[in-house]
């Protein structure tokens, strides 16, 4: 897929603007390059992470670059923006059918009251859940992934919503409230979501909710609700999620159990198990899907790391998909 000329023009203008504004320390350019080699066994179980069937393939794991800025308005108030784009390191292109700033595109205003944002963003519930996946929904074959952790639920724009106005409260006694409303603009339904998070030292808890008529604007109202929890013991950090959803009048349930553990000064061990009561991957059948993953990340520096992942996913009546993945990531 080739970048269209208008995309190149937009990117050039943004780079020029970033260079001019950086002298005022108001604009930051950052990102993550994340790429790996993966090999699968040609199994029938379909996943929302990458997998190479029967041969090695190079996979991009949601590499991105971001422009962000913030201006002090005085009196404790500020205004800013965030523009984040996914792209593929392995071929330099955007993902198929992807818009330029598909990851996040928001204008932000904040102060002591919290923050209000407008644009395109993850729903509050999805933003909450991904932190309880050791791979952070990075499209690795090892990730627990949104298919399991959202229990088949999709918002009006998959995991994100367009035309959104959202609010994030300041932290009060460990609690943070997030609210979001997306307008369908006569094409899709409205989307409404919320999350409540609690953090106190090593303990993290949260609940989230979202409802809409889904990506296909179905006649029925879809919804999902999740509960998340984690505790960092220092030598290990276990985490868990439970999600209940209703999609096209069908009820789904899922849960995941995961953990990360430091290995020396530079290493991190990752493990996860997730189960979805019906992956909707076999027409007319209730095909439960389970997935088990192991991973190790070795930090070469604060910005660069090597990683290795193993995963096995199995849906009822389908053969298992086993995948090995080796790669490197670099932040800037």
HELIX and SHEET records of a PDB file:
HELIX    1   1 UNK A    5  UNK A   22  1                                  18    
HELIX    2   2 UNK A  124  UNK A  129  1                                   6    
HELIX    3   3 UNK A  130  UNK A  132  5                                   3    
HELIX    4   4 UNK A  146  UNK A  149  1                                   4    
SHEET    1   A17 UNK A  56  UNK A  60  0                                        
SHEET    2   A17 UNK A  27  UNK A  40 -1                                        
SHEET    3   A17 UNK A  63  UNK A  74 -1                                        
SHEET    4   A17 UNK A  77  UNK A  87 -1                                        
SHEET    5   A17 UNK A 104  UNK A 111 -1                                        
SHEET    6   A17 UNK A 114  UNK A 122 -1                                        
SHEET    7   A17 UNK A 160  UNK A 168 -1                                        
SHEET    8   A17 UNK A 175  UNK A 182 -1                                        
SHEET    9   A17 UNK A 191  UNK A 200 -1                                        
SHEET   10   A17 UNK A 203  UNK A 212 -1                                        
SHEET   11   A17 UNK A 222  UNK A 232 -1                                        
SHEET   12   A17 UNK A 237  UNK A 247 -1                                        
SHEET   13   A17 UNK A 250  UNK A 263 -1                                        
SHEET   14   A17 UNK A 267  UNK A 276 -1                                        
SHEET   15   A17 UNK A 289  UNK A 299 -1                                        
SHEET   16   A17 UNK A 304  UNK A 315 -1                                        
SHEET   17   A17 UNK A 321  UNK A 331 -1                                        
END                                                                             
